Amino acid sequence: MKAIKYLHILILAVTAQVLLAQDCYYFHEYQCKFPDNTYYLNGQSRSALFTYGMTSQFKMVTFGGEDYHISICYQLKVKYVRFRLIEDNEEKTVLFDNAENKYATEVFFSNNVARRIIVEISVPDEALTKDKTPQCVGVLIHSRKTFKEPKNKLGF
């Protein structure tokens, strides 16, 4: 009988974790800042549960001749969340670090050549409240073709 009781508790705990994780699935689409309507939602956008003191990375691909807008949003009770864009090559060149830009929550950039980029999110250890339960962090990515002036300005 005790085994069945423990099994029920385990199932309840796993179910609670799954439901909590699903809460974050579309968090970025509803909470992060959108650019103007000339940009399209990029399928590389994502959300995840984070705990205080956690750092996580994911890779994205950018294409030449496109403009990008990346914004982050979070439920965490902290002053800031750090995010960096790092070129995924041997040198690991940091392309953007919001810590050097007053912890901005968004960045716009144009890309001339295709490249792989690592998006790194870091949450500080210190929370502003005593509640330290995992919370959602979203990364919203938008892209569009780079606007270019037409060579011939006559006609339509």
C-alpha positions as CSV (number, residue, x, y, z in Angstrom):
1,M,0.0,0.0,0.0
2,K,2.9,2.4,0.8
3,A,4.3,1.7,-2.7
4,I,1.1,2.8,-4.3
5,K,1.0,6.0,-2.2
6,Y,4.6,6.8,-3.2
7,L,3.7,6.1,-6.8
8,H,0.8,8.6,-6.6
9,I,3.0,11.2,-5.1
10,L,5.6,10.7,-7.8
11,I,3.0,10.9,-10.5
12,L,1.6,14.1,-9.0
13,A,5.1,15.7,-8.7
14,V,5.9,14.8,-12.4
15,T,2.6,16.1,-13.6
16,A,3.0,19.4,-11.7
17,Q,6.5,19.9,-13.2
18,V,5.1,19.2,-16.7
19,L,2.2,21.7,-16.2
20,L,4.6,24.3,-14.9
21,A,6.9,23.9,-17.8
22,Q,4.1,24.1,-20.3
23,D,3.2,27.5,-18.8
24,C,6.3,28.9,-20.5
25,Y,5.9,27.4,-23.9
26,Y,4.5,30.5,-25.6
27,F,5.7,33.1,-23.0
28,H,7.9,34.9,-25.5
29,E,5.0,35.5,-27.9
30,Y,2.8,37.2,-25.3
31,Q,5.3,39.0,-23.1
32,C,8.3,40.1,-25.1
33,K,8.5,43.3,-27.1
34,F,7.6,43.2,-30.7
35,P,9.2,45.4,-33.3
36,D,7.2,47.2,-36.1
37,N,5.0,45.2,-38.5
38,T,7.7,44.9,-41.1
39,Y,9.4,42.1,-39.2
40,Y,8.2,38.5,-39.2
41,L,8.3,36.1,-36.2
42,N,11.3,33.8,-36.5
43,G,10.7,30.2,-35.6
44,Q,14.0,30.1,-33.5
45,S,12.2,32.1,-30.7
46,R,11.8,30.2,-27.5
47,S,10.9,30.3,-23.8
48,A,12.1,28.2,-20.8
49,L,12.0,27.9,-17.1
50,F,14.9,29.5,-15.3
51,T,16.1,29.4,-11.7
52,Y,18.1,32.1,-10.0
53,G,21.8,31.9,-10.8
54,M,21.2,29.9,-14.0
55,T,22.9,30.4,-17.3
56,S,21.6,28.7,-20.5
57,Q,22.5,28.9,-24.2
58,F,20.9,28.0,-27.5
59,K,22.1,28.4,-31.1
60,M,20.4,30.2,-33.9
61,V,21.2,30.8,-37.5
62,T,21.2,34.2,-39.1
63,F,21.1,34.8,-42.9
64,G,22.9,37.5,-45.0
65,G,20.7,40.3,-46.2
66,E,18.4,40.2,-43.2
67,D,17.6,42.5,-40.3
68,Y,17.0,41.0,-36.9
69,H,15.3,42.1,-33.7
70,I,15.8,40.1,-30.6
71,S,14.1,40.9,-27.3
72,I,14.0,39.1,-23.9
73,C,11.3,39.1,-21.3
74,Y,11.1,37.4,-17.9
75,Q,8.9,36.9,-14.9
76,L,11.9,36.7,-12.5
77,K,12.0,39.2,-9.6
78,V,15.4,40.6,-10.4
79,K,16.8,44.0,-11.5
80,Y,18.1,42.6,-14.8
81,V,18.7,39.5,-16.9
82,R,21.9,39.4,-18.9
83,F,21.9,38.3,-22.5
84,R,24.7,38.0,-25.0
85,L,25.0,37.2,-28.6
86,I,28.2,35.2,-29.4
87,E,29.4,34.2,-32.8
88,D,29.6,30.4,-32.9
89,N,33.2,30.0,-34.1
90,E,36.5,29.2,-32.6
91,E,37.1,32.7,-31.4
92,K,33.6,33.0,-29.7
93,T,33.4,36.7,-30.5
94,V,30.9,38.5,-28.4
95,L,28.7,40.5,-30.8
96,F,26.4,42.0,-28.3
97,D,26.3,42.1,-24.5
98,N,23.4,43.9,-22.8
99,A,25.5,44.4,-19.7
100,E,27.5,46.9,-21.7
101,N,24.2,48.6,-22.9
102,K,22.4,49.3,-19.5
103,Y,20.9,45.8,-19.6
104,A,18.7,46.6,-22.6
105,T,16.1,44.0,-23.2
106,E,16.2,44.2,-27.0
107,V,18.7,44.6,-29.9
108,F,18.3,45.4,-33.6
109,F,21.1,44.4,-36.1
110,S,21.6,43.8,-39.8
111,N,23.5,40.7,-41.0
112,N,25.6,40.7,-44.2
113,V,26.6,37.0,-44.2
114,A,25.1,33.8,-42.8
115,R,26.4,33.0,-39.4
116,R,25.6,30.8,-36.4
117,I,25.0,32.7,-33.2
118,I,24.9,31.5,-29.6
119,V,22.2,33.3,-27.5
120,E,23.3,33.2,-23.8
121,I,20.9,34.1,-21.0
122,S,22.2,34.6,-17.4
123,V,20.0,35.2,-14.4
124,P,21.6,36.7,-11.3
125,D,21.6,34.8,-8.0
126,E,19.9,37.5,-5.9
127,A,16.1,37.7,-6.2
128,L,14.2,40.8,-5.1
129,T,11.8,38.6,-3.2
130,K,12.0,35.5,-1.0
131,D,10.1,33.5,-3.6
132,K,12.8,31.7,-5.6
133,T,10.6,29.3,-7.7
134,P,11.6,28.8,-11.3
135,Q,10.1,31.4,-13.6
136,C,9.7,31.9,-17.4
137,V,12.3,33.7,-19.6
138,G,11.5,34.3,-23.2
139,V,13.7,35.2,-26.2
140,L,11.7,36.6,-29.1
141,I,13.4,36.7,-32.5
142,H,12.0,38.6,-35.5
143,S,13.6,39.0,-39.0
144,R,13.0,40.7,-42.3
145,K,14.8,41.2,-45.6
146,T,17.1,44.2,-45.4
147,F,15.5,47.2,-47.1
148,K,17.6,48.5,-50.0
149,E,17.1,51.6,-52.1
150,P,16.1,50.7,-55.7
151,K,18.8,51.4,-58.3
152,N,16.3,53.0,-60.7
153,K,13.9,55.4,-59.0
154,L,11.8,56.0,-62.1
155,G,8.4,54.3,-62.6
156,F,6.6,52.0,-60.3
